[in-house]
């Protein structure tokens, strides 16, 4: 199913024949691409599903059969941003898409393009080349864009007719035996190859043997009849090793000859040389040169992995590598649950999952996906671990439980009288980290499911990877809650209402790290006026938040003692130095007397405030100041007097508001001044939201943002104030 991005549900479409395959192959031919794939968009949830692939085994793209639209993957980026994404080689891939590079660390270039109309998105395409000396030409870009646009239009027309999508086979080119023209020439070529003293065989793009001579069969110890038509590593089990699979993948993706040495069960070593083409590989097999006397035996052992008697691990290897990279990026429990839903559940055929934990002798539901009725899972939250259920049993014992049918569930747990969640089979996997249980992963299947011995082993192993990530995530979330509680306690919940002064404030934490930081602000009543302070303690962690609280408390204490602005900042600087902290802080302190039309300012390495006069003119108050707090015990902080006539507006802010990667801070400050000049007459709450709106809407903030707005009014004028909102 494909869907319109802007709509609530999928819209079925049909291209009327193999339109997807034809569109993909035409794009490959137009740009001489080696391989490619076309994805269709499912709208709920928004996921790109691979519809057809050409030029390479589909197993190579196994981790990306289904790509969430929010994922950091080229095809998802291309569709979200409606643009061509170009990756010129393995170094650029490693820098921009490290998860892809970990699974496919080979020299190839890639282009990803959206399949979309002006109002709807239908999917995406990627193409690859073994190597390119330059980016796509303008002509190639135009032709690819036109092909994608044309396909989107056809899909849109079909969507309006409500026709289903017809699955199309992947386009894997069949291997061919080269030789003399005509049948006699081909037969003679086969006879000639059969007479060669070394082994030769041909593989198609999926690894199946199309031809093998007698020498190859003799060296491999497998008859030609068993080799032909089977994947090489399936017909020869001792070749089913990730190290050899890596050479096969490298040859196909890089289109360069590769080689490796492998040991037969008897101990003899064979050399394999892979010669790739766009239709498959030719493999030359021979006896390996005996190791020289000065060769390290340990190194040789590493080169020749032991024989194994298992099917190919090509798909599972790439998926495990991808999962490992993804889980390493997971931060909180929500991230772990989402990654299991995106990476593991589809691979093993599960339709739903839940992650369980425990606390105070009770089961806790940490997250779930795929349940039509969330209450089916959430009702178990808080259940005592003594209850006889599979979830509590796994949490107590650390042993997995596999239930292949509802009948088995009722037989083993007779207290359960109805299907608990609408599913028919379940795998309850213990999540063990550092020898202790940290939770349980539940995979649910909508039909009875037989768990083979191999599948149980794979699921248990995958659970070990999830457990490590969940253990880190639980610790992170606990610290996160503690830090946010600390910060919430240290920042003012509301601002005081003061005669002749309106005030509003906003605070946005950084989205990197623990989403907390050392930015702070305060408004303190004084006799006949007020003191305003804003500052920024270095760092985005609990230490920064704690030090921020100490600085804010010190400023309040020195203000209550009646100290002048320059003295408040000087004494706060000495306090930081006496505390022996290695962190620094910037600070801006302002003493206001609204009725007098004046204010006194002292700065310690902090960005200058903006002043909007009653006539709408905006000025940057670049007053003299001193260094950051916590550096120089003898530093002075001179005070500057400023005019603050009724109707004047002061904007105090931290550097996160005007510092954006790739943007000059002076340009950003000028843009802030223009927004203030235009919108400065708005109510302060609305103005505060407007000033931080561009940062609040962004997906990522490298620094905290604090803003404090102060507007002078006549003493008998309307007075209002608000906190961070």
Order of alpha helices (4+ residues) and beta strands (2+ residues): beta-beta-alpha-beta-beta-beta-alpha-beta-alpha-alpha-beta-beta-alpha-alpha-beta-beta-alpha-alpha-alpha-alpha-beta-beta-beta-alpha-alpha-alpha-beta-beta-alpha-alpha-beta-alpha-beta-beta-alpha-beta-beta-beta-alpha-alpha-beta-beta-beta-beta-beta-beta-alpha-alpha-beta
